[in-house]
Amino acid sequence: MVESRLTGPVRVVGVGLLGTSIGLGLKARGLDVILADASPTHLSIAVDYGAGRLAHEGDEPQLIVVCVPPDVTARVVAAELEAFPHAIVTDVASVKLAPLHELRASGADVSRYVGTHPLAGAERGGPLSGRADLFLGRPWVIAAHDGISYQRGSAIDDLILDLGGTIVEMTPEDHDRSVALVSHVPQVISSLMARRLIDAPGAAVNLAGQGIRDVTRIAASDPQLWVQILGANAGPVAGILNQFRVDLDRLIETLEAPEAVGASRRLAEELAGGNAGVARIPGKHGLDRRYSQLVVMVDDRPGELARLFTEVGNADVNLEDLRLEHSPGAQVGFAEIAVLPERLGHLTEWLIERGWRIAG
């Protein structure tokens, strides 16, 4: 067991995916974790799952982590600050400016509060989805303000480091603008694209491949939660969507006259712009690096994927990323392997020599 940087106890309020994962991660480091939730059922599951214990009278937590929906975050934070006057309080809501404004307006003691946001999660929530390793290597924003001292805020640094997160310091304003671009607007676009499938002919949906799955994956997220998130960060989200609308209008105008002079060039520039944007997304270990892709056909039977991984390792090639796709109606899948460009030729020859079928 690795020793925690915190002394504890740590009180976690709200035992959905994030709260339960925080509890599991801290318990793995030997900390005393106190759990609280408005739902007795969720609370019972999280306790049984090993994420912490029920609260006792006289508990004096060192740190309180509020993991509740955005529309009640400020209210719960204020109640925790009042109930535990010696504790540092943080929250993990995905919007940071609105709760801080609400807390200040209510007269809460923000000298013991700072908001944070771990960029980690999944489409499915609830305590049963909790994982102790959910935050490993993930960015975790600390949205500091001038009302809290560094000494008081150090417990929050310890929390993030204990859970394996990577500390990113931002102002609440910069945080909300940033997540609007990289999280909130993608959710909207994914959901709108998925809505196109509702009335689509069955024949069209049956042709769905990895592309549409990639674009619509996050559309499976909880609508009620996203109503709250988008409402709390409406300004920055609307601003980016307005820019997106300009891009769409420009592209539609080009497609409506594909034979016009310069139309092909404009389309190419739009698509190349997407290439340039994707290239900026940090990859493995946070590196901004491009990889080469190799698509291998894998028979759909037990042990084949494991055998492919073994072959890649035996070729002395590091697998940088992996994406799987199944062929509709066929007992075969496609494994798209990302490797360093200088290792692509060697790995291709190696796999072909051992009977693997390379697509394309």
PEFENRA-V874628 format. One record per pair of residues at least 24 apart in sequence whose C-alpha atoms are under 8 Angstrom apart, sorted by sequence separation. I is the first residue (numbers start at 1). J is the second residue. D is the distance in Angstrom with one decimal. If there is no record, write none. Layout:
BEGIN
i=I j=J d=D
i=I j=J d=D
END
This chain:
BEGIN
i=7 j=31 d=7.4
i=8 j=32 d=6.1
i=9 j=33 d=5.8
i=10 j=34 d=6.1
i=11 j=35 d=5.9
i=12 j=36 d=6.3
i=13 j=37 d=5.8
i=14 j=38 d=7.4
i=27 j=51 d=6.5
i=60 j=84 d=7.1
i=62 j=86 d=7.4
i=63 j=87 d=5.4
i=64 j=88 d=6.2
i=65 j=89 d=6.0
i=66 j=90 d=6.1
i=67 j=91 d=5.9
i=69 j=93 d=7.0
i=70 j=94 d=7.4
i=88 j=112 d=4.9
i=89 j=113 d=4.9
i=90 j=114 d=5.3
i=91 j=115 d=5.2
i=92 j=116 d=5.1
i=93 j=117 d=6.0
i=116 j=140 d=7.0
i=117 j=141 d=5.0
i=4 j=29 d=5.4
i=6 j=31 d=7.8
i=8 j=33 d=7.6
i=9 j=34 d=7.0
i=11 j=36 d=7.6
i=27 j=52 d=6.8
i=62 j=87 d=5.1
i=63 j=88 d=4.9
i=64 j=89 d=4.7
i=65 j=90 d=5.1
i=66 j=91 d=4.4
i=67 j=92 d=5.7
i=68 j=93 d=7.3
i=70 j=95 d=7.2
i=74 j=99 d=4.9
i=78 j=103 d=6.7
i=87 j=112 d=7.1
i=88 j=113 d=6.0
i=89 j=114 d=6.8
i=90 j=115 d=5.2
i=91 j=116 d=5.8
i=92 j=117 d=4.6
i=116 j=141 d=5.3
i=117 j=142 d=6.7
i=140 j=165 d=5.9
i=142 j=167 d=6.9
i=144 j=169 d=7.1
i=190 j=215 d=5.8
i=191 j=216 d=6.7
i=194 j=219 d=6.6
i=2 j=28 d=7.9
i=3 j=29 d=5.6
i=4 j=30 d=7.0
i=16 j=42 d=7.5
i=20 j=46 d=6.2
i=24 j=50 d=6.6
i=25 j=51 d=7.9
i=60 j=86 d=7.8
i=61 j=87 d=6.0
i=62 j=88 d=6.5
i=63 j=89 d=5.9
i=64 j=90 d=6.3
i=65 j=91 d=5.4
i=66 j=92 d=6.5
i=67 j=93 d=6.8
i=73 j=99 d=6.6
i=74 j=100 d=7.3
i=82 j=108 d=7.9
i=90 j=116 d=6.5
i=91 j=117 d=7.4
i=92 j=118 d=6.5
i=116 j=142 d=4.5
i=117 j=143 d=7.9
i=138 j=164 d=7.6
i=139 j=165 d=5.9
i=140 j=166 d=5.6
i=141 j=167 d=6.0
i=142 j=168 d=6.1
i=143 j=169 d=6.2
i=144 j=170 d=6.8
i=145 j=171 d=7.0
i=190 j=216 d=4.8
i=317 j=343 d=6.8
i=1 j=28 d=6.9
i=2 j=29 d=5.5
i=3 j=30 d=6.9
i=4 j=31 d=7.0
i=15 j=42 d=6.6
i=24 j=51 d=4.3
i=60 j=87 d=7.6
i=63 j=90 d=7.9
i=65 j=92 d=7.4
i=81 j=108 d=7.4
i=115 j=142 d=6.3
i=116 j=143 d=5.7
i=136 j=163 d=6.5
i=137 j=164 d=5.9
i=138 j=165 d=5.1
i=139 j=166 d=4.7
i=140 j=167 d=5.2
i=141 j=168 d=4.6
i=142 j=169 d=5.0
i=143 j=170 d=5.1
i=144 j=171 d=5.9
i=145 j=172 d=7.8
i=190 j=217 d=7.4
i=191 j=218 d=7.6
i=1 j=29 d=5.9
i=2 j=30 d=7.9
i=15 j=43 d=6.5
i=23 j=51 d=4.4
i=24 j=52 d=7.3
i=74 j=102 d=6.3
i=75 j=103 d=7.7
i=81 j=109 d=6.9
i=114 j=142 d=7.4
i=115 j=143 d=5.5
i=135 j=163 d=6.1
i=136 j=164 d=4.4
i=137 j=165 d=5.2
i=138 j=166 d=5.8
i=139 j=167 d=6.2
i=140 j=168 d=5.8
i=141 j=169 d=5.7
i=142 j=170 d=6.2
i=143 j=171 d=5.0
i=144 j=172 d=7.1
i=190 j=218 d=6.5
i=191 j=219 d=4.6
i=1 j=30 d=7.2
i=22 j=51 d=7.8
i=23 j=52 d=5.9
i=74 j=103 d=5.9
i=114 j=143 d=6.6
i=115 j=144 d=6.9
i=135 j=164 d=5.9
i=136 j=165 d=5.3
i=137 j=166 d=6.0
i=139 j=168 d=6.4
i=141 j=170 d=6.7
i=142 j=171 d=8.0
i=143 j=172 d=4.9
i=190 j=219 d=5.4
i=291 j=320 d=7.9
i=21 j=51 d=7.4
i=78 j=108 d=5.8
i=114 j=144 d=5.8
i=133 j=163 d=7.3
i=135 j=165 d=5.3
i=317 j=347 d=7.1
i=15 j=46 d=6.5
i=20 j=51 d=5.7
i=78 j=109 d=7.9
i=81 j=112 d=7.6
i=114 j=145 d=7.1
i=132 j=163 d=7.8
i=133 j=164 d=7.7
i=187 j=218 d=6.3
i=300 j=331 d=5.1
i=315 j=346 d=8.0
i=81 j=113 d=8.0
i=143 j=175 d=7.0
i=187 j=219 d=6.5
i=299 j=331 d=6.3
i=300 j=332 d=4.9
i=315 j=347 d=6.5
i=299 j=332 d=4.5
i=300 j=333 d=6.2
i=114 j=148 d=7.2
i=141 j=175 d=7.7
i=298 j=332 d=5.6
i=299 j=333 d=6.2
i=113 j=148 d=6.9
i=297 j=332 d=6.7
i=298 j=333 d=5.1
i=312 j=347 d=7.1
i=315 j=350 d=6.7
i=111 j=147 d=5.0
i=112 j=148 d=6.2
i=284 j=320 d=7.0
i=297 j=333 d=5.8
i=298 j=334 d=5.9
i=110 j=147 d=6.3
i=111 j=148 d=4.3
i=284 j=321 d=7.9
i=297 j=334 d=4.7
i=298 j=335 d=6.8
i=110 j=148 d=6.9
i=111 j=149 d=7.3
i=296 j=334 d=5.6
i=297 j=335 d=6.4
i=114 j=153 d=7.3
i=295 j=334 d=6.3
i=296 j=335 d=5.2
i=312 j=351 d=7.9
i=112 j=152 d=6.9
i=295 j=335 d=5.5
i=296 j=336 d=6.4
i=311 j=351 d=7.3
i=112 j=153 d=7.9
i=295 j=336 d=4.3
i=296 j=337 d=7.7
i=294 j=336 d=5.6
i=295 j=337 d=6.2
i=293 j=336 d=6.3
i=294 j=337 d=5.1
i=293 j=337 d=5.5
i=294 j=338 d=6.5
i=184 j=229 d=7.9
i=293 j=338 d=4.6
i=294 j=339 d=7.8
i=19 j=65 d=7.9
i=184 j=230 d=7.0
i=292 j=338 d=5.5
i=293 j=339 d=6.4
i=19 j=66 d=7.8
i=96 j=143 d=6.9
i=118 j=165 d=7.7
i=291 j=338 d=5.7
i=292 j=339 d=5.5
i=19 j=67 d=5.5
i=291 j=339 d=5.5
i=292 j=340 d=6.0
i=18 j=67 d=6.7
i=291 j=340 d=5.2
i=292 j=341 d=5.0
i=11 j=61 d=6.0
i=290 j=340 d=7.8
i=291 j=341 d=5.8
i=294 j=344 d=7.4
i=9 j=60 d=7.1
i=10 j=61 d=5.3
i=13 j=64 d=7.4
i=16 j=67 d=7.5
i=293 j=344 d=7.8
i=9 j=61 d=4.6
i=10 j=62 d=5.9
i=11 j=63 d=6.3
i=12 j=64 d=5.9
i=13 j=65 d=6.2
i=14 j=66 d=6.4
i=15 j=67 d=7.0
i=185 j=237 d=6.1
i=292 j=344 d=6.7
i=8 j=61 d=6.2
i=9 j=62 d=5.6
i=10 j=63 d=4.9
i=11 j=64 d=4.6
i=12 j=65 d=4.9
i=13 j=66 d=4.8
i=14 j=67 d=4.8
i=180 j=233 d=7.3
i=184 j=237 d=6.8
i=8 j=62 d=5.2
i=9 j=63 d=7.0
i=10 j=64 d=5.7
i=11 j=65 d=6.2
i=12 j=66 d=6.0
i=13 j=67 d=5.7
i=14 j=68 d=5.2
i=294 j=348 d=7.5
i=7 j=62 d=7.2
i=8 j=63 d=6.9
i=10 j=65 d=7.5
i=12 j=67 d=7.1
i=13 j=68 d=7.1
i=185 j=240 d=7.4
i=180 j=236 d=6.0
i=181 j=237 d=7.2
i=185 j=241 d=7.1
i=176 j=233 d=6.8
i=180 j=237 d=5.2
i=298 j=356 d=7.9
i=177 j=236 d=5.6
i=181 j=240 d=6.9
i=297 j=356 d=7.1
i=298 j=357 d=7.9
i=176 j=236 d=7.2
i=177 j=237 d=7.8
i=180 j=240 d=7.7
i=296 j=356 d=7.0
i=297 j=357 d=5.4
i=296 j=357 d=5.9
i=297 j=358 d=6.1
i=296 j=358 d=4.7
i=297 j=359 d=6.4
i=295 j=358 d=5.9
i=296 j=359 d=5.8
i=88 j=152 d=7.0
i=294 j=358 d=7.5
i=295 j=359 d=5.4
i=88 j=153 d=7.5
i=294 j=359 d=8.0
i=295 j=360 d=7.4
i=90 j=156 d=7.5
i=88 j=155 d=7.6
i=97 j=172 d=5.0
i=96 j=172 d=5.2
i=97 j=173 d=6.1
i=96 j=173 d=7.6
i=49 j=128 d=7.8
i=96 j=175 d=7.1
i=97 j=176 d=7.0
i=95 j=175 d=7.8
i=96 j=176 d=6.5
i=46 j=127 d=5.6
i=95 j=176 d=5.9
i=45 j=127 d=6.7
i=46 j=128 d=7.6
i=45 j=128 d=7.5
i=42 j=126 d=7.5
i=42 j=127 d=6.5
i=94 j=179 d=7.8
i=63 j=155 d=7.1
i=63 j=156 d=7.8
i=123 j=218 d=6.4
i=123 j=220 d=6.1
i=124 j=221 d=6.9
i=123 j=221 d=4.8
i=124 j=222 d=7.8
i=123 j=222 d=7.4
i=18 j=121 d=7.1
i=17 j=121 d=7.3
i=28 j=132 d=7.6
i=21 j=127 d=7.9
i=24 j=130 d=7.6
i=25 j=131 d=7.5
i=26 j=132 d=7.9
i=17 j=124 d=7.9
i=20 j=127 d=5.5
i=24 j=131 d=6.7
i=25 j=132 d=4.2
i=17 j=125 d=4.9
i=19 j=127 d=7.8
i=24 j=132 d=4.8
i=25 j=133 d=6.7
i=16 j=125 d=6.0
i=17 j=126 d=4.9
i=21 j=130 d=4.5
i=23 j=132 d=7.6
i=16 j=126 d=4.1
i=17 j=127 d=5.3
i=20 j=130 d=5.2
i=21 j=131 d=4.8
i=22 j=132 d=6.8
i=15 j=126 d=7.1
i=16 j=127 d=4.7
i=17 j=128 d=7.4
i=19 j=130 d=7.8
i=20 j=131 d=7.4
i=21 j=132 d=5.1
i=15 j=127 d=5.8
i=17 j=129 d=5.6
i=18 j=130 d=6.8
i=21 j=133 d=7.5
i=16 j=129 d=8.0
i=17 j=130 d=4.8
i=21 j=134 d=6.5
i=16 j=130 d=7.5
i=17 j=131 d=7.9
i=210 j=325 d=6.0
i=209 j=325 d=7.3
i=207 j=328 d=7.7
i=206 j=328 d=7.7
i=29 j=162 d=7.7
i=95 j=229 d=6.8
i=98 j=232 d=6.5
i=94 j=229 d=6.9
i=98 j=233 d=8.0
i=26 j=162 d=7.1
i=25 j=162 d=7.8
i=26 j=163 d=7.0
i=95 j=232 d=6.7
i=25 j=163 d=5.8
i=95 j=233 d=6.5
i=22 j=163 d=7.3
i=137 j=285 d=7.9
i=6 j=155 d=6.7
i=6 j=158 d=6.1
i=5 j=158 d=5.5
i=6 j=159 d=6.9
i=5 j=159 d=7.5
i=70 j=225 d=7.8
i=69 j=225 d=6.8
i=5 j=162 d=6.6
i=71 j=228 d=6.0
i=4 j=162 d=6.1
i=70 j=228 d=6.0
i=69 j=228 d=7.5
i=70 j=229 d=6.4
i=71 j=232 d=7.8
i=70 j=232 d=7.6
END
